[in-house]
């Protein structure tokens, strides 16, 4: 996308959200917020995430561990007077470990990190292609040592396919390679069962019914980043998360903590 068009659209979106979010309050329920990095600004300080958490807490949000949130959703144990929020991050960028993890540690929070094994293992050419053409950001991946540390300290490591490719196809061989292949490689590296899968790009249009079926057979839990007003999509097979980033304005994040239904 042309950079001028992108910048203009972002400006207009932010101004609209500034208006829509006036007087917004967090709504009761269980919310899973999904990000990708601390900020597109490589010089951003982790304090921006710290300040976001402090602001949300002052608005009445209570933070819970990712697996607690999933168990509450699955068991329909939804609070009637609380807004509970858990966090996940996709793509496995290095700053998830170096900048985001320290803030989570300070709050004693356990999150989930969905990774692409081929991004971790890829050579320079692969990584540059991945950053330039797939995730559109110049951020390097975590190492297996970092990922292993996250897992050993109680964070969840989930699969995000091998190569972060869209799954809106009925090609079963391709789907199994990307979905099951990512799971198998993470399990080989970490020696733990991988139970959680988030499909790339997050919107429901980026995974086919066949893809959902294959993912549901390989993983107990499958996640989108779409349809956030409802807990589930694809007839209860996919749990919905809501996109955010650590450097978003507080009022914008609060605006997206809307009422949810089954």
C-alpha positions as CSV (number, residue, x, y, z in Angstrom):
1,X,0.0,0.0,0.0
2,X,1.2,3.5,-0.8
3,X,2.8,5.0,2.4
4,X,0.8,8.2,2.0
5,X,-2.5,6.4,1.7
6,X,-1.6,4.2,4.7
7,X,-0.6,7.2,6.8
8,X,-3.8,9.0,5.8
9,X,-6.0,6.0,6.6
10,X,-4.3,5.5,9.9
11,X,-4.8,9.2,10.8
12,X,-8.5,9.1,9.9
13,X,-9.0,5.8,11.8
14,X,-7.4,7.2,14.9
15,X,-9.5,10.4,14.8
16,X,-12.7,8.3,14.4
17,X,-11.7,6.1,17.3
18,X,-11.0,9.2,19.4
19,X,-14.6,10.2,18.9
20,X,-16.2,6.8,19.2
21,X,-14.3,6.0,22.4
22,X,-15.4,9.0,24.4
23,X,-16.9,7.8,27.7
24,X,-16.2,4.2,26.8
25,X,-15.9,1.8,29.7
26,X,-14.7,-1.8,29.8
27,X,-17.6,-4.3,29.6
28,X,-18.0,-7.4,31.8
29,X,-16.7,-10.6,30.3
30,X,-13.5,-12.4,29.4
31,X,-11.4,-10.7,26.7
32,X,-8.3,-12.0,24.9
33,X,-6.3,-9.1,23.4
34,X,-3.8,-10.1,20.7
35,X,-0.8,-8.1,19.6
36,X,2.3,-8.6,17.6
37,X,5.0,-6.3,19.0
38,X,5.7,-3.5,21.5
39,X,5.6,-0.8,18.7
40,X,6.5,-0.3,15.1
41,X,9.0,2.3,16.5
42,X,12.2,0.3,17.1
43,X,13.2,2.8,19.9
44,X,10.0,2.4,21.9
45,X,10.4,1.9,25.6
46,X,8.6,-1.0,27.4
47,X,7.1,1.7,29.6
48,X,4.4,2.3,27.0
49,X,3.0,-1.2,27.7
50,X,3.4,-0.7,31.5
51,X,1.4,2.6,31.2
52,X,-1.3,0.9,29.1
53,X,-1.8,-1.8,31.8
54,X,-1.9,0.8,34.5
55,X,-4.5,2.8,32.6
56,X,-6.6,-0.3,32.0
57,X,-6.4,-1.2,35.7
58,X,-7.6,2.2,36.7
59,X,-10.6,1.7,34.3
60,X,-11.5,-1.4,36.3
61,X,-9.9,-4.1,34.2
62,X,-8.6,-7.2,35.9
63,X,-5.8,-9.2,34.3
64,X,-5.7,-12.9,34.2
65,X,-3.4,-15.6,32.7
66,X,-4.1,-16.7,29.2
67,X,-5.0,-20.3,30.1
68,X,-7.4,-19.1,32.8
69,X,-9.2,-17.0,30.2
70,X,-9.5,-19.9,27.8
71,X,-10.8,-22.2,30.5
72,X,-13.4,-19.6,31.5
73,X,-14.6,-19.2,27.9
74,X,-14.7,-22.9,27.3
75,X,-16.6,-23.6,30.5
76,X,-18.8,-20.4,30.1
77,X,-17.6,-19.2,33.4
78,X,-18.1,-15.6,32.5
79,X,-18.2,-13.0,35.3
80,X,-21.3,-10.8,35.6
81,X,-19.5,-7.8,37.1
82,X,-15.9,-8.0,36.0
83,X,-13.9,-7.2,32.9
84,X,-11.2,-9.9,32.7
85,X,-8.4,-9.5,30.1
86,X,-5.6,-11.9,29.0
87,X,-3.0,-11.4,26.4
88,X,-1.5,-13.2,23.4
89,X,1.1,-12.2,20.7
90,X,1.5,-13.6,17.2
91,X,4.6,-14.0,15.0
92,X,7.2,-14.5,17.7
93,X,9.2,-11.3,17.3
94,X,12.3,-10.9,19.5
95,X,10.9,-7.9,21.3
96,X,8.2,-10.1,22.7
97,X,11.0,-11.6,24.9
98,X,13.2,-8.5,25.4
99,X,10.5,-5.8,25.9
100,X,7.1,-7.4,26.5
101,X,8.0,-10.3,28.8
102,X,9.7,-8.0,31.4
103,X,6.4,-6.1,31.8
104,X,4.4,-9.3,32.0
105,X,6.8,-10.5,34.7
106,X,6.3,-7.3,36.7
107,X,2.6,-8.0,36.7
108,X,3.0,-11.7,37.3
109,X,1.1,-12.5,34.1
110,X,1.4,-15.5,31.8
111,X,0.5,-14.9,28.1
112,X,0.6,-17.0,24.9
113,X,3.0,-16.5,22.1
114,X,2.1,-18.0,18.7
115,X,5.2,-18.6,16.5
116,X,6.2,-19.7,13.0
117,X,9.1,-22.2,13.3
118,X,10.5,-21.5,9.8
119,X,10.9,-17.8,10.8
120,X,12.9,-18.9,13.8
121,X,15.1,-21.3,11.7
122,X,15.2,-19.4,8.5
123,X,18.4,-18.1,6.9
124,X,18.9,-14.4,6.1
125,X,17.2,-14.6,2.8
126,X,14.2,-16.3,4.2
127,X,13.9,-13.9,7.1
128,X,14.2,-10.9,4.9
129,X,11.5,-12.2,2.6
130,X,9.3,-13.0,5.7
131,X,9.7,-9.5,7.1
132,X,9.3,-7.6,3.9
133,X,6.5,-9.6,2.2
134,X,4.7,-11.5,4.9
135,X,4.5,-9.6,8.2
136,X,5.5,-6.2,6.7
137,X,7.8,-5.1,9.6
138,X,11.5,-5.2,10.1
139,X,11.6,-7.2,13.3
140,X,13.7,-10.3,14.0
141,X,12.3,-13.5,15.5
142,X,12.9,-14.9,19.0
143,X,15.5,-17.7,19.2
144,X,14.5,-21.2,20.3
145,X,16.4,-20.4,23.6
146,X,14.1,-17.4,24.2
147,X,11.0,-19.4,23.3
148,X,12.1,-22.3,25.5
149,X,12.6,-19.9,28.4
150,X,9.0,-18.5,28.0
151,X,7.6,-22.1,28.0
152,X,9.7,-23.0,31.1
153,X,8.4,-20.0,32.9
154,X,4.8,-20.8,32.4
155,X,3.9,-18.9,29.2
156,X,2.0,-20.8,26.5
157,X,3.8,-21.4,23.2
158,X,1.3,-21.8,20.4
159,X,1.6,-22.6,16.7
160,X,1.0,-20.1,13.9
161,X,1.8,-22.3,10.9
162,X,5.3,-23.0,9.5
163,X,5.4,-19.9,7.2
164,X,2.6,-17.5,8.2
165,X,0.7,-18.2,4.9
166,X,-3.1,-17.7,4.5
167,X,-5.1,-20.9,4.9
168,X,-8.1,-20.0,2.8
169,X,-7.7,-23.0,0.5
170,X,-9.1,-26.6,0.3
171,X,-5.6,-28.0,-0.5
172,X,-5.4,-30.5,2.3
173,X,-1.7,-31.4,1.7
174,X,-0.8,-27.7,2.0
175,X,-3.0,-27.2,5.1
176,X,-1.6,-30.2,6.9
177,X,2.0,-29.2,6.1
178,X,1.5,-25.7,7.5
179,X,-0.8,-26.5,10.4
180,X,0.5,-29.9,11.6
181,X,4.1,-29.1,10.5
182,X,4.3,-26.1,12.8
183,X,2.9,-28.0,15.7
184,X,5.4,-30.9,15.2
185,X,8.4,-28.6,14.9
186,X,7.6,-26.7,18.1
187,X,7.0,-29.9,20.0
188,X,10.3,-31.3,18.8
189,X,12.1,-28.2,19.9
190,X,10.4,-27.7,23.3
191,X,9.5,-31.3,24.1
192,X,6.0,-30.2,25.2
193,X,2.5,-30.7,23.7
194,X,1.3,-27.8,21.7
195,X,-2.4,-27.3,22.3
196,X,-3.1,-23.9,20.9
197,X,-3.2,-22.7,17.3
198,X,-3.8,-19.2,15.8
199,X,-4.2,-19.0,12.1
200,X,-2.2,-16.2,10.3
201,X,-3.8,-12.8,9.5
202,X,-6.6,-13.6,11.9
203,X,-9.6,-12.6,9.9
204,X,-12.1,-15.4,9.3
205,X,-11.7,-15.0,5.5
206,X,-8.1,-16.2,5.8
207,X,-9.0,-19.8,6.7
208,X,-11.3,-22.3,4.9
209,X,-13.7,-24.7,6.5
210,X,-11.3,-27.5,5.6
211,X,-8.5,-25.6,7.3
212,X,-10.6,-25.2,10.5
213,X,-11.4,-28.9,10.5
214,X,-7.7,-29.8,10.1
215,X,-6.7,-27.4,12.9
216,X,-9.5,-28.6,15.2
217,X,-8.3,-32.1,14.9
218,X,-4.6,-31.2,15.6
219,X,-5.3,-28.7,18.4
220,X,-7.8,-28.5,21.3
221,X,-7.9,-24.8,20.9
222,X,-8.0,-22.7,17.7
223,X,-8.0,-18.8,17.6
224,X,-9.0,-16.0,15.2
225,X,-8.4,-12.3,15.5
226,X,-11.9,-11.4,14.3
227,X,-15.6,-11.3,15.2
228,X,-14.6,-10.1,18.7
229,X,-18.2,-9.3,19.9
230,X,-18.7,-13.1,20.0
231,X,-16.7,-15.7,21.9
232,X,-16.7,-18.2,19.0
233,X,-16.7,-18.5,15.3
234,X,-17.1,-21.5,12.9
235,X,-19.8,-23.1,15.0
236,X,-17.8,-23.1,18.2
237,X,-14.6,-24.4,16.8
238,X,-12.6,-21.1,16.9
239,X,-12.2,-18.8,19.8
240,X,-12.1,-15.1,18.9
241,X,-9.5,-12.6,20.0
242,X,-9.4,-8.8,19.6
243,X,-6.4,-7.1,18.0
244,X,-4.5,-4.4,19.9
245,X,-0.9,-3.2,20.1
246,X,1.0,-2.1,23.2
247,X,1.4,1.5,22.0
248,X,-2.3,2.0,21.2
249,X,-4.0,4.9,23.1
250,X,-5.8,3.7,26.2
251,X,-9.2,4.9,25.1
252,X,-8.9,3.0,21.9
253,X,-8.2,-0.3,23.7
254,X,-11.0,0.4,26.2
255,X,-13.4,1.0,23.3
256,X,-12.8,-2.5,22.0
257,X,-13.5,-4.2,25.3
258,X,-17.1,-4.4,24.3
259,X,-19.9,-6.8,25.5
260,X,-19.5,-10.3,24.2
261,X,-21.9,-13.2,23.6
262,X,-21.9,-16.9,22.8
